[in-house]
């Protein structure tokens, strides 16, 4: 007797098992989950071919079976059309999966979706690399502020004129011009950090860091080769462009990979490199600038960064939490809405021209200014949407307002500190003195702030308590330090004040990273960095230089500057009473949430196969 419908169904199930492929289908335009099982070998049956085989088996069984079995085996015409449409969708989804899996095999590494890490990767190794890079960034800032590199103006008194030294002496800069020079790199950082934060949605953030470091390396070398005020100012702007990618993206990477109970402590280790780097920059600039000249100091920085530039382009990159990069964005007509409409409206148009092997030929698209303009407007729209969402977070806004006031003071301390100390207390080696105080107090304060925050509970309200308390007490000690006429009294009180002030570095960035959704973290770091510079240390250095030119009293200038720390303490005190939610564990809109991912069903599972009969 002929093959029964049950036997035909079992044969269909066996054919499906041999295909050994699952394709997940979601709504048009949504992300498609890659198959966990291997793809079928070349030449294996597609879902459409399997459907044709099943129809043939049904017809063979129907001819050999009695009339009543023929009626049972015959499928309605409508069911066949639905199966064809489903097969078309299956081909489309399988093509998408092929492309994604091929690229994932070449260059896939996720930090938040359970993907395999690169062979070089360990969390501690990543932290060490980023800390060294961060330290070099701030060594540059300390070096240009040091007396050995920055130097002094030409001075004439009693008919005798001194030639001056360093950048200020060679280019004959006023204090106001010198202050502009220290802040020039912020202009590049202002523009580029927002651009790099937006590019992170389309390009791997790790590679973007490599691009930024390359720009930084050439820019610092250019500073050493500058010939006048404007040439070195332009190079300082490019230094900011290079630094922008690292400042925006490094902290989220560290936050992703740090142990849960030590997130603030790891951030503290990273931000400890700020005072440490500035202090080393003072010493480095004083020694190298005093012996080999200020130009050699910049060239040395450039050489030290070269190995990390190479690493940024050579080693296999990591992905960032909240960014499931769409690797199928330009792969032919499978994602073309017109083709999708044809597939939905006519089940017979499901075959892709040339099959999957012709997929690469469909990728290139002709460039047109209209398409470029449309894409640019789309990116601007996305950026505006993200900015609106970010600025609606009251906790983030209050935190940044306090950070701006704080950085207004710290930026001027780092730039004018050695010169003020030399003028007020007649320090013999102001670079070494301020460098030593900053490096010791910066390490102790930054690490203590991170560990204390983790110890009391790494929450946003606890971060604000630590920020407001430490800043208020630090302001009192720093203000009192500049009231002393004795150098020893100044050193003791200023050291205590700096320890308290630097304790804020890790908690303030913890709030920036955890008060917003994961996919907004690069943008939040970019906006925070841009804000604290454009409203903080960018205007503070030239303003302090201008005030000093007017009153000609470094002690009074330092006391006026230090009083602004009390404003920062007030902002962070207000933050304690604003309702807050830690959003770190929230899923990004750019990735499929775990709960939704688990609810996605295979296109051709057993139940659906049986239902189709």
ROMI-606052 format. One record per residue (C-alpha): residue in three letters; x, y, z. Coordinates in steps of 0.1 Angstrom, whole numbers, plus 5000, padded with zeros to 4 digits. Example, Ala and Ser with C-alpha at 12.3 -4.5 7.8 and 13.67 -1.06 7.14 Angstrom:
ala512349555078;ser513749895071;
//
This chain:
unk500050005000;unk501250364993;unk502950585018;unk500550725044;unk500251095054;unk501851005087;unk504850865069;unk505051165047;unk505051385078;unk507951185094;unk509951215062;unk509351585062;unk510551605098;unk513751405089;unk514451635060;unk514151935082;unk516451785109;unk519051715083;unk519052085072;unk520152155108;unk519452525105;unk517152765124;unk516253105113;unk514653355136;unk512153595120;unk511053925135;unk509154215121;unk510454395091;unk513154635100;unk513854475134;unk517154305143;unk517453935133;unk519053695158;unk521753485143;unk521353105143;unk523152925170;unk523452605149;unk525752575119;unk524352675085;unk523352405061;unk526052295037;unk526052415002;unk523452244981;unk521152145009;unk517552205005;unk516052545012;unk512752585030;unk511052644997;unk512552324983;unk511552125013;unk507952255008;unk508052124972;unk509351784983;unk506551755009;unk503951844981;unk505451574959;unk505251314987;unk501651404994;unk500651364957;unk502451024956;unk500650904987;unk497351034975;unk497550834942;unk498150504960;unk495750564988;unk491850524988;unk489750814978;unk489150915014;unk492850935021;unk493351144990;unk491051405003;unk492851415037;unk496251445020;unk495251724997;unk496252075010;unk494052375004;unk495352624979;unk495352895005;unk497652685027;unk500052644999;unk500153014992;unk500753085029;unk503552825029;unk505152984999;unk505053325015;unk506553185047;unk509253015026;unk510053355009;unk510353515043;unk512553225054;unk514953285024;unk515153645032;unk515853585069;unk518353315061;unk520253545037;unk520453805065;unk521653535089;unk524353425064;unk525853765061;unk525753825099;unk527253495108;unk530053535082;unk530953875096;unk530553755131;unk533053475125;unk535653725112;unk535354005137;unk532853945165;unk533354025201;unk530654145224;unk530954275259;unk527354235269;unk525753955249;unk527853655258;unk530153665228;unk533653535227;unk536353775239;unk539453835218;unk542453625228;unk544253935242;unk541454035264;unk541254025302;unk539454295322;unk542654385341;unk544654405309;unk542154635294;unk542154855325;unk545954885324;unk546054975288;unk543455245292;unk545155385324;unk548455425306;unk546755605276;unk544855825300;unk548055915319;unk549856015287;unk546956245278;unk547256425311;unk551056415310;unk550656645280;unk548456885300;unk550956895329;unk553956935306;unk552557245288;unk551757395322;unk555157325336;unk557757605339;unk560157405319;unk557857395289;unk555557695294;unk558457915306;unk558158285313;unk557858615295;unk560558855286;unk560959095315;unk562659435317;unk563359615350;unk565959875359;unk567159895324;unk567959515323;unk565959275302;unk565758905305;unk565158695273;unk562458475288;unk562158095284;unk559957825270;unk556857875249;unk555958205265;unk559358345261;unk559958225225;unk556558355212;unk556458645236;unk552958565249;unk550958765275;unk549358575304;unk545958595286;unk547458445254;unk549158185275;unk545858095291;unk544258065256;unk547057825246;unk546257595276;unk542657585266;unk542957555228;unk542857175228;unk539357205243;unk537957345211;unk538857025192;unk537656815221;unk534357005221;unk533556935185;unk535056585181;unk533756415213;unk530156455202;unk531056325167;unk532856025181;unk529955945205;unk527555945175;unk529855735153;unk529955475180;unk526555365168;unk527855285133;unk531455195139;unk533254985164;unk534155205194;unk537455035200;unk538655125165;unk537455485170;unk539755505199;unk542655395177;unk541755675152;unk541755935179;unk545055825193;unk546555845158;unk545456215155;unk546756285190;unk550156145181;unk550556365150;unk549156675168;unk551656655197;unk554556615173;unk553156925155;unk553357115188;unk557057055190;unk557457175154;unk555357495158;unk556857835149;unk554458095163;unk551358135185;unk548858045159;unk550657735147;unk550957585182;unk547357685189;unk546057495159;unk548157185169;unk546657205205;unk543157205189;unk544056885171;unk545356735203;unk541756775216;unk540356605185;unk542556305192;unk541756285228;unk537956315222;unk537455955212;unk539255815242;unk537556035267;unk534055955254;unk534555575250;unk537155445275;unk535055485307;unk532055285293;unk534355005283;unk535754995319;unk532355005334;unk531254715312;unk534154485323;unk534754585359;unk533554345387;unk530054435399;unk531154515434;unk534154715423;unk532854935395;unk533555265412;unk536955145424;unk537955055388;unk536755395376;unk538855545404;unk541955365391;unk541255505356;unk540655865368;unk543555845392;unk545555885361;unk544356245358;unk546156395388;unk548956145384;unk549456235347;unk549356605354;unk551856565382;unk554156355361;unk553756615333;unk555056885357;unk558056675365;unk558556555329;unk558156905314;unk560457055340;unk563256795334;unk563056755296;unk562157115289;unk564957245311;unk567557015296;unk566556945260;unk564157225253;unk560357255253;unk560057105218;unk561656785228;unk558956735255;unk556156725229;unk558156495206;unk558756255235;unk554956235242;unk554256155206;unk556855865206;unk555355715238;unk551855705223;unk552855525191;unk552655165205;unk549055225217;unk548155365183;unk549355035167;unk547454825192;unk544255025185;unk544354915148;unk545954565151;unk544254385180;unk540854245177;unk538354495191;unk535654475217;unk532054565215;unk530354805239;unk527254735260;unk524154895245;unk525554875209;unk524554565190;unk526054695157;unk523954605127;unk526254415104;unk523654395076;unk522954755070;unk523954765033;unk523754405021;unk521854414989;unk518154424982;unk517054185010;unk516454485032;unk514954705004;unk511454805014;unk510254774978;unk511454414976;unk509954345010;unk506654474997;unk506854254967;unk507553954989;unk504654035012;unk502154094983;unk503253814960;unk504553494973;unk506053394939;unk508653674940;unk510553534969;unk513553414950;unk516553644953;unk518253704919;unk521353494917;unk520853354952;unk522953424982;unk526153394962;unk525253714944;unk524853894976;unk528254074974;unk527354214940;unk524354384954;unk526254574981;unk527754874962;unk525455174958;unk526155484936;unk527055784956;unk524756084953;unk524656414972;unk520956364978;unk521456034995;unk524356175015;unk522256475026;unk519456245035;unk521756025056;unk523256335072;unk519856465082;unk518956125096;unk522056115117;unk521356475130;unk517756355138;unk519056065158;unk521556275176;unk518856535185;unk516656255198;unk519456115220;unk520356465233;unk516756535242;unk516556205261;unk519856275278;unk519056625289;unk515656515304;unk517556315330;unk517556565359;unk520156355379;unk522656375350;unk522056755345;unk522556835382;unk525656615384;unk527256795353;unk526457135368;unk528457055399;unk531156905378;unk531457225357;unk532057435389;unk534557185402;unk536457165369;unk536557545367;unk538757545398;unk540757225391;unk541657335356;unk543157665368;unk544957485397;unk546657255372;unk547657535348;unk548457825371;unk549357635403;unk553157615398;unk553357975387;unk551258095417;unk553257885441;unk556458025428;unk555258385432;unk553458355466;unk555858115484;unk559058165464;unk559257785458;unk562657695444;unk561257405422;unk557557485418;unk557057215391;unk558456945414;unk556657075445;unk553257095428;unk553856775409;unk554756585441;unk551756715460;unk549356645432;unk550656295424;unk550456175461;unk547156345469;unk545656255436;unk546355885440;unk545155875476;unk542056085471;unk540855925439;unk541355565450;unk539855645484;unk536755805468;unk536155495446;unk536655235474;unk534555435499;unk531655455474;unk531755085468;unk532055015505;unk528955225515;unk527055095485;unk527555205449;unk524355395444;unk523655735429;unk522355895462;unk525555775480;unk527655915452;unk526056255457;unk526556235495;unk530256175489;unk530556435462;unk528956715483;unk530756635516;unk534256585501;unk534056895480;unk532757115508;unk535557005532;unk538157025504;unk537157375496;unk537657475533;unk541157335535;unk542257475501;unk540957815509;unk542657815543;unk545957695526;unk546258015505;unk545658225537;unk548958095552;unk552058295548;unk554157995558;unk555057755530;unk554757455554;unk551257555565;unk550257585529;unk551657245520;unk549757065548;unk546357225543;unk546557225505;unk547456855506;unk544456765528;unk542256975506;unk543456805474;unk542856465488;unk539256555496;unk538756725463;unk540156435442;unk537856185460;unk535056305437;unk536556175405;unk535155825405;unk531755895420;unk530956185396;unk531655965366;unk529755675381;unk526655905382;unk527256005345;unk527355635335;unk524555495356;unk521955765356;unk521255715318;unk520455415295;unk523455205284;unk523255315247;unk523555685258;unk526755635279;unk529255745252;unk527056055245;unk526756125283;unk530556105287;unk530956335256;unk528456585269;unk529856575304;unk533456625291;unk532456905267;unk530457085294;unk533057075321;unk535657205296;unk533657465276;unk532057605308;unk534857505332;unk538557505325;unk538357655290;unk537257995303;unk538857965337;unk542557965326;unk542358285305;unk539958445331;unk542358375359;unk545158515338;unk543058825331;unk542258875368;unk545858835377;unk546859095350;unk544459335366;unk545059295403;unk548659155401;unk548258955434;unk548458575431;unk547158515466;unk543958715461;unk543458545427;unk543858205442;unk541358275470;unk538758395445;unk539258085424;unk539057845453;unk535657995465;unk533957845434;unk534357495449;unk531557585473;unk529257625444;unk530057275432;unk529257135467;unk525857305466;unk524857145433;unk525856805444;unk524056855477;unk520856925457;unk521456595438;unk520956395470;unk517256495470;unk516456425434;unk514756085427;unk517255865408;unk517255525391;unk520355315383;unk519755245346;unk522855035339;unk521054705336;unk518354845313;unk518454705278;unk519354925249;unk516955015221;unk519754905197;unk519654545209;unk516954275214;unk516154245251;unk516853905266;unk513153845274;unk512053925239;unk514953725224;unk513753415244;unk510253465230;unk511353455194;unk510353125178;unk512052945149;unk510652985114;unk510452615109;unk509952445143;unk508252105148;unk504852245158;unk504752465127;unk505752185104;unk502951965117;unk500452245116;unk501252315079;unk500051955071;
//
